[in-house]
Structures are given as C-alpha cells and as structure tokens.
Amino acid sequence: MIKLKLMGMATLLCLSTTATASQISACNQDANSKTCQSYLEGIVDGALMFKSDSLGARLETNGYESRALKYRGGKRFQEANRTYCAERIPERHVLVSGVTEAVSLGNATDLEQLQGIVTNLLDCQRLQ
C-alpha cells in the first residue's frame, strides 16, 4: 500500500513537472495568450498567498550596517521591517504585468528564472 502511494506521488510529480515545462514554453511563444496569462496569474496568486508568511524573514548581511542592525536592533528591527513590507505589497495586476513583461522579453526561460523574477518583484527589504 505504501509503495502504491509512493508510486502515485512520483507519477504526479513527473506529470506536474511536464505540465510546468509546457506552460513556460507556451509563455515564451506568446506571453499574452490566455494560457500564459492564467499560468502567470496562478504563480502571482501563489506568491501573494505565502508573502505574508515570509515578510521580513531574511536579512541581507553583506555590509557592516546590515550586520550591526541585525545584531543590535534584533527583533525590534525585524518587526519594523515586517511592518514596512506589509504596507508595500504590490497590487496583483501590477505583479502580473511585470511578470508578463519579463517573460515577453525572454528573461524567464525556465521555472527557476520565473521564481526569481516574482521574488524580486515582491522583495521590499530595505537592506540590499
């Protein structure tokens, strides 16, 4: 029974990977098609759904100032940044048009690049 469940999960994973690849290739052919727009809207909706869980979750610690704020300000700074980000989540239609523009310019040829684009559009961290 367990092997059957594992086999079913593996099959679904393979099918979803194939479907994702075909949707990205459809978007690369015509970014304004209904199929592509539905796919991109789904990606943006998913990102917006989980955005509130990750607000202020990571800090870039590449510079002296960011490290100082992280260690000295601690929780207070993280909460202030979380509030800052919560007030600056872009509108859904703005995100979809930004992702569509990136796809039409050829900047998103695979799922990893598409995720990077969505992450960059949603990123509001003040420490960069």
C-alpha positions in Angstrom: 0.0 0.0 0.0 2.8 2.4 0.9 4.6 1.6 -2.4 1.5 2.3 -4.3 1.1 5.7 -2.7 4.8 6.5 -3.3 4.4 5.4 -7.0 1.3 7.6 -7.3 3.1 10.6 -5.8 6.1 10.1 -8.1 3.8 9.9 -11.1 2.0 13.1 -10.1 5.4 14.9 -9.6 6.5 13.9 -13.1 3.3 15.0 -14.7 3.3 18.3 -12.9 6.9 18.9 -14.0 6.0 18.2 -17.6 2.9 20.5 -17.4 5.0 23.3 -15.9 7.6 22.9 -18.7 4.9 23.1 -21.4 3.3 26.2 -19.8 6.6 28.0 -19.6 7.3 27.2 -23.2 3.8 28.4 -24.2 4.5 31.6 -22.4 7.8 32.0 -24.2 6.0 31.7 -27.5 3.2 34.2 -26.7 3.2 35.9 -23.3 -0.2 37.5 -23.9 -2.0 34.2 -24.6 -4.9 33.2 -22.3 -3.0 30.0 -21.3 0.1 32.0 -20.4 -1.8 34.7 -18.6 -3.7 32.1 -16.5 -0.4 30.4 -15.6 1.3 33.7 -14.6 -1.7 34.8 -12.6 -1.6 31.5 -10.8 2.1 32.0 -10.0 1.5 35.5 -8.7 -1.5 34.4 -6.6 0.6 31.7 -5.1 3.3 34.1 -4.3 0.9 36.6 -2.7 -0.7 33.8 -0.7 2.6 33.0 1.0 4.1 36.5 1.1 2.7 37.4 4.5 4.4 34.3 6.0 7.8 35.5 4.7 7.6 39.2 5.4 10.9 40.3 6.9 12.1 36.7 7.2 15.5 37.3 5.8 18.1 40.0 6.2 20.9 40.6 3.8 24.1 40.6 5.9 26.7 41.6 3.3 27.6 45.0 4.8 28.6 46.4 8.1 25.4 48.4 8.5 23.1 45.5 8.0 25.1 43.3 10.4 25.1 46.0 13.0 21.3 46.4 12.7 20.7 42.7 12.8 22.7 42.1 15.9 22.0 45.3 17.8 18.4 46.0 16.7 17.4 42.4 16.7 13.7 41.7 17.0 12.7 45.3 17.0 14.3 46.0 13.6 12.8 42.8 12.2 9.3 43.8 13.3 9.7 47.3 11.9 10.9 45.8 8.6 8.0 43.4 8.6 5.5 46.3 9.0 7.3 48.2 6.3 7.0 45.3 3.9 3.3 44.6 4.8 2.4 48.1 3.7 4.2 47.8 0.4 3.0 44.6 -1.2 2.3 45.5 -4.9 -1.1 45.1 -6.4 -1.8 41.8 -8.2 -2.4 43.3 -11.6 1.0 45.2 -11.3 2.8 42.0 -10.5 1.1 40.1 -13.4 2.0 42.8 -15.9 5.6 42.9 -14.6 6.0 39.1 -14.9 4.3 39.2 -18.3 6.8 41.8 -19.5 9.8 39.8 -18.2 8.5 36.7 -20.0 7.9 38.6 -23.2 11.4 40.0 -23.1 12.8 36.4 -22.8 14.1 36.8 -19.2 12.2 33.8 -17.9 13.0 30.7 -19.9 12.6 28.2 -17.0 10.8 27.9 -13.7 13.8 29.0 -11.6 14.2 32.3 -13.5 10.4 32.9 -13.2 10.5 32.3 -9.5 13.5 34.7 -9.3 11.5 37.4 -11.1 8.5 37.0 -8.8 10.7 37.1 -5.8 12.4 40.3 -7.0 9.1 42.0 -7.7 7.8 41.1 -4.2 11.0 41.9 -2.4 10.8 45.1 -0.2 13.7 44.5 2.1 15.3 47.8 3.0 18.7 46.2 3.4 20.0 45.4 -0.1 
